[in-house]
Structures are given as structure tokens and as C-alpha cells.
Amino acid sequence: MISVRNILSGLAVAFSLYLAARGLSWGEDAPRYPLIIVAAFALYLVTTTLCTFWQPRKPDRPTHPAPRQSRLPRTAGILAIATAAIVPTAISYSAGPGSYTASYATWYLGGIGALMTIVMARRRPWMAWSGTALLAIGSIAWMGLDALTLGLIGSIVWVFVAQLLVLSLDRAARDTSQLANLQTAASAWQASQVVRQRERRVQVQEALAIAGPVLTRTVANRGVLDDADRLEARIAEGRLRDELRGPRLLDDAVRAQLELARRRGATVTVLDEGGLDGMDEASLAVIRAELAETLRTSESNRLYIRTAPHDSVAVTVVGRSESDGGLSDEDAVDLWREIVRPTN
């Protein structure tokens, strides 16, 4: 499969071979130990190939961001450092005195630099700089300061530029990930706003359906209402409050019992404080059926129906009756019913 990564990897290997090719073309000025040079070349070639193409085994569940997945395996990094330490000494020793700066004896300056650039690109900065330091120490030890003009400075610059590029790419990847998260959050917020707008439209339509007839009669009678109209207005107001404060508690049976309680003169308060969040429709149907039955048998003058986040209780129904001195905060509690959460 041809990809940008494979093309870049192939170019890296080709460039490394080009830099190292001089090590095998010594012409008439042959080194003292050519076999050692060939062995050093083979070590360099194998290490470069491993550092370029060796991919870590992918975990079942990725634990690193995408840029970290191409990180060089530690074993390959250690082999690269060993190569940076061995090859300069092996090449210089094989070339012999007087030939330390020959073309076949200086190829490792660019070759090892290219290898450390690959290590840096594979996100092993400490290994790359350690190998570069060994290259500098080994080359200066054999060539002296001539190593600086023969390619050592260029290799150091390659590694430094590679680190800058890696840091820039990682920062771009983080910014892209943050932007994607922000876009996801914005999309979720927009979706929630659309849902809320739809819910508000539905609530407005329900409010018009409930209060419309009462308001029409009020306007027609110019605000002069008889007892029956006032009762209908209070019931309509109560239904609107129920729909706004506790819509998940309501179905046709519960609405009918709430209206009957208000028609007999009871004051009813319905309040949902999040106790039904995350509950499926089947569980809600069980709770509503039990609530409707509780309201059907209630004779209290005040009814408080409330949900709250609780481990076992979903809805609490409290009823108070009128005391001898009239309806007050000190009324006796004659109804206490806790509707438990259904167990699946």
C-alpha cells in the first residue's frame, strides 16, 4: 500500500544509503581493514532500516494520542545509540592513520546524522541527542576539529530542525484535537438548544390549549367571572404549573386525578427536581400508575408531589388536612407515600 509515510520512509533509507555509499568506494587508497568497514556499513544499514520501518505493536486500546503511535520502539533506539558509538570508531580504526579524513572514512558524519534525524522524527529526542553527542565525541576524537567542517555541524543542524518539526507537528495535532472537541461540544450545545426550543414550542402549544378557552371567556366577559369560571381558571393555572414543573410525572390518568383533586378544593403542588432523569418509559409508567392511585384515594386539603435524586425513592407524596383553626403551616400530615424506583 502506497502512502505518504511509506514514501517518506523510502526516501529516508535512500538518502541514508547515498550518504553511506562513499564508505564502500575507496579506490586505490584502500583501508587497512576493509572487512570492518563493510561490517560497520551493514550495522548502519540494518539499524537505519529498523529505525525507519519498525512499528510498535498496537495495543487493544490506544493509550496515546495519534502522533505518539509512531514512537520508535526503545530497543531500536538503543541500537541506534550503539551504532552511533561503534561506527565512527570502527571506520576510523579501519582507515588507519593519515586516512581519518578520507572520503570513505568520513561518510558516517552524514550517515549517523541522518540516523539520529530519523530517531528524532520517531519521537525519541533524548536518544537522538545522545547519539548525536556520541557522534560528535567519536568524530572529534579521531579527526579533531576538522570534523566540524566535514559534516558534523550539518548533522547537528538536521537533528535540531527535526526536533522543531516534531514539536510543531505535535502542537498542531493537539490544536486539531482541541478544535475537534470544541466543535463536538458546540454541536452538542446546538442540538440541545434545538431540543429545548422544540420543547418550548410544545409547551406553548399545550399552554394555549389549556388556557385558551379560559382566556377567551375572560375577554368576552370583560374580566367579570362567576364562580364556575374562576374555578376553571384556577384549574387551568394548576395544569400549566404541572406541565412546566413536572412533565415527566404526568400522563392522562395522573392529569385526571390532579384535576379532580383541585375541583374538590385541594391545593396541589407538583415539582420534579431531577429524580426521574435517566429512567426509561416503562419505569415511568409504573411510577405514574402508582401516583394516580395514590391521588385517587387521597382526601387531603394540600398535596405536595415531589421527585428528588434518591437511590431508592422516586416520588414522595405528602398530604395535609385542615386543622380546627383553618388551613395553616401547622396542618397535620394525613398522607405520606413514597413511590420506590422500579427494579428491572
C-alpha positions in Angstrom: 0.0 0.0 0.0 1.5 3.3 -1.1 1.1 6.1 1.4 2.9 9.3 2.3 4.5 7.6 5.3 5.9 4.8 3.1 7.2 7.3 0.6 9.0 9.3 3.2 10.4 6.2 4.8 11.7 5.0 1.5 13.3 8.4 0.8 14.9 8.3 4.3 16.5 4.9 3.6 17.6 6.0 0.1 19.2 9.2 1.5 21.0 7.2 4.2 22.3 4.8 1.6 23.5 7.6 -0.5 25.4 9.1 2.4 26.9 5.8 3.3 27.8 4.7 -0.3 31.1 6.6 -0.1 32.2 4.2 2.6 32.5 1.4 0.1 34.2 3.3 -2.7 37.8 3.8 -1.5 39.5 3.3 -4.9 43.3 2.8 -4.8 43.6 4.2 -1.2 42.3 1.1 0.4 41.7 1.0 4.2 43.7 -1.3 6.4 40.7 -3.4 7.4 38.1 -3.2 4.7 36.0 -6.0 6.3 35.5 -3.9 9.4 34.2 -1.1 7.2 31.8 -3.5 5.5 30.6 -4.8 8.8 30.1 -1.2 10.1 28.2 -0.4 6.9 26.0 -3.4 7.4 25.3 -2.5 11.1 24.4 1.1 10.0 22.1 -0.2 7.2 20.3 -2.6 9.4 19.8 0.0 12.2 18.6 2.6 9.8 16.1 0.2 8.3 14.8 -0.9 11.7 14.5 2.7 12.9 12.6 3.7 9.8 10.1 0.8 9.4 9.8 -0.9 12.8 6.4 -0.1 14.3 5.4 -0.9 17.9 2.7 -3.4 18.4 -0.6 -1.7 18.5 -2.4 -2.1 21.9 -6.0 -3.3 22.0 -7.0 0.1 23.4 -4.8 3.0 22.4 -3.4 4.9 25.4 -1.6 7.6 23.5 -2.7 10.3 21.1 -2.3 9.6 17.4 1.2 11.3 17.0 2.6 9.0 19.8 1.6 5.8 18.0 4.6 6.1 15.6 7.1 6.4 18.5 10.3 4.4 17.9 10.5 1.2 20.0 13.0 1.5 22.8 15.1 -1.4 21.5 15.6 0.2 18.1 16.6 3.5 19.9 19.2 1.7 22.0 20.5 0.0 18.8 20.8 3.4 17.1 22.8 4.8 20.1 25.1 1.8 20.0 25.6 2.3 16.2 26.5 6.0 16.8 29.1 4.9 19.3 30.5 2.0 17.3 30.6 3.1 13.7 32.9 6.2 14.0 35.5 4.3 15.9 35.2 1.2 13.6 35.5 3.3 10.4 38.4 5.5 11.7 40.3 2.5 13.1 39.9 0.6 9.8 41.0 3.6 7.7 44.3 3.9 9.6 46.5 6.9 10.5 46.6 9.6 7.8 43.2 8.5 6.3 40.8 9.6 9.0 39.6 12.4 6.8 39.4 10.3 3.6 36.0 10.3 1.8 35.4 6.7 2.7 36.2 7.4 6.4 34.0 10.5 6.8 30.7 9.2 5.4 29.5 8.3 8.9 29.3 12.1 9.8 26.3 12.4 7.5 25.1 8.8 7.9 24.9 8.9 11.7 23.4 12.4 11.5 20.7 11.1 9.2 20.1 8.1 11.5 19.7 10.4 14.5 17.3 12.6 12.5 15.1 9.5 11.9 15.3 8.7 15.6 14.2 12.3 16.4 11.4 12.1 13.9 10.2 8.9 15.6 9.8 10.9 18.8 12.9 9.7 20.8 14.6 13.1 21.4 16.8 12.0 24.2 18.1 9.0 22.3 18.6 11.2 19.2 20.7 13.8 21.1 22.6 11.1 22.9 23.6 9.5 19.6 24.5 12.9 18.2 26.7 13.6 21.2 28.4 10.2 20.8 28.9 11.0 17.1 30.5 14.4 18.0 32.8 12.9 20.6 33.9 10.0 18.4 34.5 12.1 15.3 36.4 14.8 17.1 38.5 12.3 18.9 39.6 10.8 15.6 39.6 13.8 13.3 39.9 16.7 15.6 38.1 19.9 14.8 38.2 19.0 11.1 35.0 17.0 11.9 33.1 20.3 12.2 33.8 21.3 8.6 33.4 17.8 7.2 29.7 17.4 8.2 29.3 17.3 12.0 27.7 20.7 12.2 25.3 19.8 9.4 24.3 16.6 11.2 23.6 18.6 14.4 21.5 21.1 12.5 19.5 18.2 10.9 18.7 16.8 14.3 17.8 20.2 15.7 15.5 21.0 12.8 13.8 17.6 13.1 13.1 18.3 16.7 11.5 21.6 15.8 9.4 20.0 13.2 8.2 17.2 15.6 7.3 19.8 18.2 5.4 21.8 15.6 3.5 18.7 14.4 2.6 17.6 17.9 1.3 21.1 18.7 -0.7 21.1 15.5 -2.1 17.7 16.4 -3.1 18.9 19.9 -4.7 22.0 18.5 -6.6 19.9 16.0 -7.8 17.6 18.7 -8.9 20.6 20.9 -10.7 22.1 17.9 -12.5 18.8 17.2 -13.5 18.6 20.9 -14.8 22.2 20.8 -16.7 21.5 17.6 -18.2 18.4 19.1 -19.2 20.4 22.2 -20.6 23.2 20.1 -22.6 20.7 18.0 -24.0 19.1 21.2 -24.9 22.5 22.6 -26.6 23.5 19.4 -28.5 20.2 19.4 -29.6 20.7 23.0 -30.8 24.2 22.1 -32.9 22.8 19.2 -34.4 20.3 21.5 -35.2 22.9 24.1 -36.7 25.2 21.5 -38.9 22.3 20.3 -39.9 21.5 23.9 -40.8 25.2 24.5 -42.9 25.2 21.4 -44.7 22.2 22.6 -45.2 23.7 26.0 -46.6 26.9 24.4 -49.0 24.9 22.3 -50.1 23.0 25.4 -50.5 26.2 27.4 -52.6 27.7 24.6 -54.8 24.6 24.5 -55.2 24.7 28.3 -55.6 28.4 28.9 -57.1 29.4 25.6 -60.7 28.7 26.4 -60.5 30.4 29.8 -58.8 33.5 28.4 -61.4 33.7 25.6 -64.3 33.6 28.1 -62.4 36.2 30.3 -62.0 38.6 27.4 -65.6 38.0 26.3 -67.0 38.8 29.8 -64.5 41.7 30.1 -63.0 40.2 33.3 -66.3 39.6 35.0 -66.2 35.9 36.0 -68.6 33.8 38.0 -67.6 31.1 40.5 -67.5 28.4 37.8 -65.2 30.5 35.6 -62.9 31.3 38.5 -62.7 27.6 39.3 -61.8 26.8 35.6 -59.2 29.5 35.7 -57.6 28.1 38.8 -57.6 24.6 37.3 -56.1 25.8 34.1 -53.4 27.6 36.1 -52.6 24.5 38.1 -52.4 22.4 34.9 -49.9 24.9 33.4 -47.8 24.7 36.5 -47.9 20.9 36.4 -46.8 20.8 32.8 -43.9 23.2 33.5 -42.7 21.8 36.8 -43.2 18.1 36.4 -44.0 16.9 32.9 -42.4 13.5 33.4 -44.7 12.7 36.2 -47.8 13.3 34.0 -50.0 11.0 31.9 -53.7 11.1 31.2 -54.6 9.2 34.5 -52.4 11.5 36.7 -53.7 14.6 35.0 -57.3 13.5 35.6 -56.7 12.8 39.3 -55.0 16.2 39.7 -57.9 17.9 38.2 -60.4 16.0 40.4 -58.3 17.0 43.5 -58.4 20.6 42.5 -62.1 20.5 41.8 -62.9 19.3 45.3 -60.9 22.3 46.6 -57.4 20.8 47.3 -54.2 22.8 46.7 -51.8 20.7 44.6 -48.1 21.3 44.1 -46.1 19.2 41.6 -42.3 19.6 41.5 -39.7 17.5 39.6 -36.2 18.1 40.8 -34.4 15.6 38.6 -35.4 12.4 40.4 -36.6 10.8 37.1 -33.6 11.6 35.0 -32.3 8.6 33.0 -35.4 6.5 33.8 -36.9 4.5 30.9 -40.5 4.8 29.8 -41.6 1.5 31.3 -40.4 2.6 34.8 -42.1 5.9 34.4 -45.4 4.2 33.5 -45.2 2.2 36.8 -44.5 5.3 38.8 -47.3 7.2 37.2 -49.8 4.4 37.7 -49.0 4.3 41.4 -49.1 8.1 41.7 -52.6 8.2 40.1 -53.8 5.5 42.5 -52.4 7.5 45.5 -54.2 10.7 44.3 -57.4 8.8 43.7 -57.6 7.7 47.4 -56.4 11.0 48.8 -58.7 13.3 50.7 -56.1 15.9 51.8 -56.6 19.6 51.5 -53.0 20.1 50.5 -51.0 17.8 48.3 -47.2 18.0 47.6 -45.8 15.8 44.9 -42.1 15.9 44.6 -39.3 14.0 43.0 -35.7 14.1 44.1 -32.5 12.2 43.2 -32.5 9.3 45.6 -31.2 5.8 45.5 -34.5 4.1 46.2 -37.3 6.6 46.3 -38.5 8.1 43.1 -41.5 10.2 44.2 -42.8 11.4 47.6 -46.4 12.4 48.0 -47.3 14.4 51.2 -50.9 15.3 52.1 -52.0 17.7 54.8 -55.5 18.2 56.2 -57.2 21.3 57.5 -56.9 21.8 61.3 -59.6 23.1 63.6 -58.2 26.7 63.3 -58.3 26.6 59.5 -55.6 25.8 56.8 -52.1 26.7 58.1 -48.5 25.6 58.0 -49.2 23.5 61.2 -51.7 21.3 59.4 -51.5 17.6 60.3 -49.9 15.2 57.8 -52.5 12.7 56.9 -50.8 11.2 53.8 -47.2 10.2 53.3 -46.4 8.0 50.4 -43.0 7.1 48.9 -43.0 5.6 45.5 -39.9 3.5 45.1 -37.9 3.2 42.0 -38.9 0.1 39.9 -36.2 -2.6 39.7 -35.5 -4.0 36.3 
